[in-house]
Amino acid sequence: MQDLSRDGLPWGGIHHIALATHDLAETLHFYHQVLGMEVSDMYPSRAGRGRHAIVLVKPSDSETLGLHFFERIELLRPTQPATLESSSSGMGSLLHIALRLPNAAAAAALRERLMVQQVQITEIVELGSFVFSDNNALLLEVTWPQS
């Protein structure tokens, strides 16, 4: 295999991740109301793409959109939330998405929001982070700078 590392391209990070959801309105509600993230308007279905919308994971950065959800009503609704155990034993290739907060205070505020909404949290003590499931059984990890 040819070594192309010296001809590297100037990558700028991830622009967005496209994901499918059974219920776009429910997904936007979870990310906006439960997690407090900004979401775009819902775009209509065109050419069989289904309705879609964007969850802005870094609203101040126009180059980083975040999570682009496409509605696929034929998908089965998840019957259980995702857990560390289920994500490591499943057949899929996406184990989780890690999102970053600026500090421990923001992480504590998110933890409180999730508890109020009765979203189960699993602490990852060795990393100083925690995980939880969204309404699509997608496992999300939250990280922040450790002092």
N, C-alpha and C positions, 0 to 999 in steps of 0.2 A: 504494500500500500504506500502510495506517495505521501510524503510529509508536506502538508500544505500550511503548517502553522506559521511559517515565516511570511506567507502571503495572506495573513489573516485579514478579515474584513472588519470594519469599525462598527461592530454590533452595538446597539444602544439599549438593549433590554427587551423585555416582552411588551408588545403593543396591546395584545388582548389574547384571551383564551376563549375559544368557542365551545359552548356546552349546550346540551339539550335539556329541556324541562317539559314535564307533562302539562304544567299549569303556569304560564308566564306571569299572570297576575299574582298568584300566590308567591312565586319566587321574588318578584319585585317587592311585594309586601314584606317578605322576610328580610331581604337585604336593606330596604329603606327603613321600615318601622322597627325591626328587631335589632339590626346591626347599626343603624344610623348612617348608612352609606347613601351617597347621591346616586340616583338612577336616571337614565334617559327616558324620554317619551317612548311609548310602545310604537314600533314601526309595523305597518300592515304587512300581511303576507303577500309575497310576489313570487311568481314563477315557482311555486311549490316550496319556497323557503320557510314558510310559516312566519307567524308574528315573531318579532325579536326586539330586544332592548339590551342596553348596556348598563352594567353596574360599574360605576367609576371608583376604582380602588385608590386612585391618587388624583383627586379632582383638580389640584393646582397644576397638574402636568398634562398638557394637551397631547403629548406624545405617548402617554400611557393610558389607554382606555380602561382595561381591566377584564371583566368577565362579560362575554357577549352571549346571552342566553337566547336560544331559538326554541320556540314552542313546537313540541312534537306530541300531539295529543294521543298518538298511538302507543306511546311509551306507557308501561305499567307504572302506576304510582308505587313508590317504595312503601313497604310495609313496616320497615324498621329503620331507625336512624343509623347512620354509619358510626362505627366505633374503630378504635385502633385495631382490635382483633379482626373485625370483619374486613377492614381495608387490607390487612396483610395476608388474609387467607382467600381473598376473592380472585377472580380470573381477570379482572380488568387491569389496564396498565396505568391508570391514574389512581395513585394511592391517596393523595391529599393535595390541597393547595394551601401554601403558607402565606399569610398576610402579615404585614408589619405595622405595628403601632409605634408612635414616637417615644413612649416612656411607660413606666410601670403604672403611673396614675391613669393613663388612658386604658391600659389593660385591666386595671381594677374596675374602671367604669363600665367597660364592656362585659366583664365577668358579672357585674351586678345586673346589667340589662338582660343578659342571658338567663340569669337565675329568676328574675321577675317573669320572664316569658316561659319559664320551666323548660329551658333547653339544657340538656345534660352536658356537663363539662368534664373532661378528663385531663388532669394535670400531667404534664411530662416533666417531672421533677429534675431529671438530669439535664434537660435543655432549658429549664426555666420558662416553659411555654405551656399552652393548653390547647386542646382540640375540642371540637363540637361538630355536630352535623347540621347541614342546612335542610330545608324542606324537600330537597331532591335526594337525600341520603348521600350528599357529597361531604366528605370530611374536610373541615377547615382547621388549620393550625394558626394560632396567633403568636407572633413573636414581638419582642421589643428589646432595646438595648439593656443589657444587664449591667448594673453598677457595682 
